[in-house]
Amino acid sequence: MILGCGVPGGERTVHEITQPVNCEDVANPELKKYTLVMMKYIHMTGFVVFFTIFTSIASAKDFDRGVAFYKNGNFSAAMDEWRPLAAQGHARAQFNLGVMYAKGIGVLKDEAYALHWYRLAADQGRADAQNNLGLMYAKGQGVLRDTAEAMRWYRLAADQGSADAQNNIGNMYYRGDGVLKNWNKADPWFRLAAEQGHAGAQNNLGVVYTLGRDLFDWPEAVHWFRLAAEQGLAVAQYNLGSMYAKGMGVERDLAEAMHWYHLAAEQGFAKAQYVLGSYYDHGELKNVVVAHMWYNIADKNGFEGAGKRRDDLEAEMTPEQIATAVQRAKTCMSSNHAQCD
C-alpha cells in the first residue's frame, strides 16, 4: 500500500504505502504486486501556504493588499507589499516570502532565502514556518541535511497542534529517518494529525494498520483509508480500492474496488491506472481496448512496465481496436483524466 500525500511525512505530497501509503495491491499477480505498493506510500505534509491578517491596522492594510495581489496572480506586487513588512518583523509576511522563494512563485526559486524567511517567522513561534523549516532540514534544501534539527522544528510545531508537523514526525519514525524505525512511535503521531482531519495522516495510519505487526488491524485500516479517500486523496482511494479488491478488512467487492481505483486514476495516479489496465486485461472484466487505454495512460504518466504490457496486449488486438484505444487514451489525457470512459 502507499502511504499518504505523498507516504508518511510533513510535506503535502503523497508518499508511499506503496505497500498499502505505502500500501500496495493484490488480485491477480499483477494487482497483488501493487496492493503491496499501496502500503508503501506514506504521505508527507509539505509546505503550507496560508495567508492571514496581521493585527496592526496599518500593516494589515499592506498585508491585505499583498494577499489581493497574490490571489490575482500579481506575485511581484504581492512581494513588494510583503517584503517591507517582513523586514520589520511581520511574521506572516516572513512566512509568505519563505513560501514564494521555496516554490519560485514570482521570484527565482532560492532555497537559501526561503530558509532565511522561514527561520525568522519560526523564531517568532509560527507553527507553519516551524514545520516548513523542519522540512527543509529533513530534505537538505538550502542547508545541510540535519534530521535532528528537522525533528526539533517539527516538535515545536507539533506541540502547537500542527497536524502537518505531527504527520511528519510520524513519518520519521515510520521510515527510521534520523531516529530508530519504530511504527509504535509513528502511530500516535499519525493519529494526532488524523484526528484533526489530516488526509495524509489518515492514509498513513491506514498503512500502519495494514502492515504493522503488533498494530495489524485491517478493519481499522479501512476506516482511515476511507476517511482520507473521501477527502479526495488519490493514494488513499487507491489503497481503499486494494482493500476491497482483496477483501482485507471488508467483504471483497470488485465493483467497489473499481470505483475507488477509477477515482484515483482520474486524478492521474499512475499506479491505479496500471491496476485498472490489469483488471481489464484479465478475468471477468476483460476488455482489451480499455486495458490498452489504461496501460497507455499509465505509461505516459511514468509507470514502469505499463508500456510493455500495452505492447504485449496488441498481439491479441485488431488494428481497429488499437486505434480506438489510442484515441480514447488521447481523449482521457487531453481532458486531464476527466473523460476516460
Buried (B, 14 or more C-beta within 10 A) or exposed (E): BBBBBBBBBBBBBBBBBBBBBBBBBBBBEBBBBBBBBBBBBBBBBBBBBEBEEBEEEEBBEBBBBBBEBBEEEBBEBBBBBBBEBBEEEBBBBBBBBBBBBBEEBBBEEBBEBBBBBBBBBBEBEBBBBBBBBBBBBBBEBBBEEBBEBBBBBBBBBBEBEBBBBBBBBBBBBBBEBBBEEEBEBBBEBBBBBBBBEBBBBBBBBBBBBBBBEEBEBBEBBBBBBBBBBEBEBBBBBBBBBBBBBBBBBBEEBBEBBBBBBBBBBBBBBBBBBBBBBBBBBBEEBEBBBBBBBBBBBBBBBEBEEBBEBBEEBBEEBEEEBBEBBBEBBBBBBEEEBEEBE
